[in-house]
Amino acid sequence: MALMAIRMGERNEAGIAAVLPLLAERFGPRLQTSQAVRAQHAHTTTYIPAQLPDGVVFPETAAEVREIVAIACAHCVPLIAFGTGSSLEGHINAPHGGISVDMSRMDKVLSVNPGDLDCTVEPGVTREALNTYLRDTGLFFPIDPGANASIGGMASTRASGTNAVRYGTMKDNVLALTAVTAGAKEIRTAHRAKNPRPDMT
């Protein structure tokens, strides 16, 4: 198996060389490999220098994310999820190369349920965009990490911020997630039903 031939921490040059043309054929101009775009998708404020991905792909649907994962998985190529790039701790770096998956085009608010105080969004929706959308409902999204981060990025890093004492962190404000596993299988962690309060059980 190809997986067995790759040592931990090594770049998979053959896999990357195979994946890039496959993604280019499938996504056309939505796969970018220019130095400038790749540099925009890697940075850190630590002593570690920016570690650029080998390409950046821009999916627009969950089905396209599954396709990207399936292609990368088949060739043992790392994927790095990218929201807005507001994280400064190296989360978006590609230490062993690979493909950055930029979620910025998956930026829709899918539903709002004011009576239940919840909403469903795509991962690329930013915190400010969500609050603008919710403004007329009388609701707001309370987590404020100090940057206009994407909701997907905030969920993946368990973001908190200045409002955490009153409203909790992301773990307290996410009811369910839809995710794509390394095997390109889509899973859902839960549904919209909230857990009952301890004093109601």
N, C-alpha and C positions, 0 to 999 in steps of 0.2 A: 504494500500500500504506500501511496505517496506520503501519507501522514507519518509513517514510520521512518521515512528517509530524511525527515527534517528534524534537526536537533533543536531543543529549546533555545530560544534566543537568536537563532540564525535567520537571515533573510532568505526567503524562498524565491530566488531569482527566476527559476523556471516557471513557477506558479504565477508570479506577477507578470512575466512576459506572456503567459497564456491568457490571463484574465483580461488584461487591458484591451486587446483587440475584440474579445467577446463582448465586453461592455460597450466598446465603441460601436460595434455592429448593432447592438440592441438599443442603445440610448443616444447615439449620434452626438450632437453638440452638447447634450446634457452630461457627457463625460469630458472633463477638462484635465489636461495634463501639463499645462503651461507652468513655468516656474512661479509666476506671480500668483496664480490661483492656488497652487499647492502651498505656497508660503503663507497665504491668508488663512489656511486651514491647519496651521501648526504654530504654536508659540508657548512660551512659559516664562515666568519671572524668576525661576530658580536658576541654579548654576548650570542646569542642563540646557544645551542649545536646542533651538527648534528642530524637531525631527519631522521632516516633510513626508506626507504620503506620496505614493507614486501616481495617484490619480484622484480626482474628486468627481463623484457622480451625484446627480440631483434627482432622486425619485419624486414622483408626484402622487403615488398611491401605495397602500399597504401591499398590494399584489406586486408592485415593482420592487419594493423592499425585499419581498420573498425571492424574487428572481435574482437580485443582487447577491443575497446571502447564499442561494443555491450555487451560483457560479463561483463565488469565492470559496465556499466550502469544498466544492469538487476539486479545487486546486490548492487547498490549504493556504489561502491568502488571508491575512488579517483584515478586518474591517474596523473602522473607527467612526463611531457616530458623532455627528457635528450638528449643534443647534445654532447658536449665534456666535460661538467662540468667546463668550464672556468669561469662561473659566480660565484662571491664570495658573493653575497648578499642574499643567501638563496633561490634562485629561485627553486633549485632542491630538497630542503628538503621536507619531507613528514610529516607535523605536525600532521596529523590524520591517518597516515599509508597509505597503498595503494600500487599501482604498478608503478614502474618507467618504462617508455617506452623509451628504448635506441635506438636512430635513427642512430647509427653509421654504421649499415649495409646498410642503404639507402643512399649510397654515390656516386651515378652516376650523371655525367653531361649528361643530356638527349639531349640537342641540343644547338648549338651556331649559332647565326645569325649575322655575322660580319657587314653586311650592315645596320642592324637595331640597332646595338650596344646592343644586348640583348642576354640572354641565359636562358635556363630552367634547373633547377637542383633539385635533391632530397634534403631533409632537412639535411641529414648527411654529405653532402659535406663541407669540411672545407674551410676557406678563403684561406689558402695557397695552398691547392690542386686545388681549382678553378683557382687561378692565374697561377699555373704551367700548367694547361690544356689550359688556354687562351694565354699563352706566345707567341706561334707561330702565333697567329692571329693579334698581334699588340694591342690587347685589354687588359684591366686589371680591376679587381674589386677593387674599391678605398676605401671601408670602412675598417678601421683598428682600432679595439678596443684595440689593444695592446696584444691580445692573438690569438692563432690559433683556433678561435671559429668556430662552424658550422654555415652555412648560416641560417638554421632553427632557431637556438638559437638566432642569431643576429636579425632575423626578429621578433622573439617573444619578445625581450627585447628592440627593437628599438635602436639598437646599433649605436654608433657614433664613435668618436675617433679623432685622430690628423688631418685627412684629411677632416673633416666635413665642415670646413669653405669654402673650394673650391668645394667639391663634394656632400655635403649634408650628411644626416644620412640615415639609412636604409629606412625610409619612403619615401625618395626621389629616392631611387634606386630599389624599388620593384614595378613592374608593376601589378602583380597579384599573388594570393595565391590559392592553393588547400588545403582545411582543412576538418577535420572530426569533426562534431558537437558532443555534448554530447549525442545526440540521434543516433549516428553512421551513420549519413547522410553525404555524401561527397558533399561539396559545392566549387564553384570557385568564387572568388571575382571579376574577370574581365578577359579580354583577353589580347593579346599582343599589341593591338593598344594603342599608346601613346596619351595623351591629346594634342590637338594643343596648340601652344604657344599663350598667350593672344593677341599678336599683329597680329595673323593670323586669328582671329575669326571676 
